[in-house]
Amino acid sequence: MESDHDASRTIRFCDAIDVREIPNKDAEVQLMPNGSRKNPSQQANVTCGPKIFKTKQNIIIGIVLICVIAGTVGRIVLSEEDEYLVTFNETCEHGSSQCDRNKDLHCINKKCHCDYSKKYWDMTTQICVSRQNYSQICLHNDSCMATLICSSHSRLCICDQRQYYNSILSRCVNRASLDESCLPSMNSTCLLSLSCDSGKCVCPKGKRWLPSKKICVTSG
């Protein structure tokens, strides 16, 4: 005689993949084909073979081994690449990537150098460093942008005395000499001893021009 209803089943997993059938306490005793009765308290154990299931430990170990191998291979490749990197002022092939880009070096005229229009080689940090612009703090001439010099007094990037800073061109340009064109609003466009009068550089009243030194001196 069949039971009025099926016994409820609970499936539990463990490392040994042990599957147990746990009948409900209200389940009835089942009649077996040979006439014997099957006690609902009996448990059916099923053990799955290793070819079908893997334990959690084996899976974790496999993942760890894969990560270790991948990391080792990556370090070997990077170390081999680093061995071929060329540093500052060393020979390189034009158009190649041999120069150490971590130091912002480029192959220029078959030598590894900084882009000197914007950067310079810092001997202390051993990398290419950005140059400073007009009126910015500097350490030496190389630390200033092209055409600028580092003042030994103020330690600021400035123009040479015979030049002035043109903010439109972002560079130092030569000052105008005697009788050359100038900007009336800016006396700095003329050489230091000259002044801009009606768009021309002239000596102040009571002074004359000394061509050999390119300055205005007192008349007499």
Secondary structure by P-SEA (a helix, b strand, c coil): cccccccbbbbbbcccbbbbbbcccccccccccccccccccbbbbbbbcccccccaaaaaaaaaaaaaaaaaaaaaaaaaaaaaccccccccccccccccccccccccccccccccccbbbcccccbbbbbbcccccccccccccccbbbbcccccccccccccccccccbbbbbbcccccccccccccccccccccccccccccccccccccccccccc
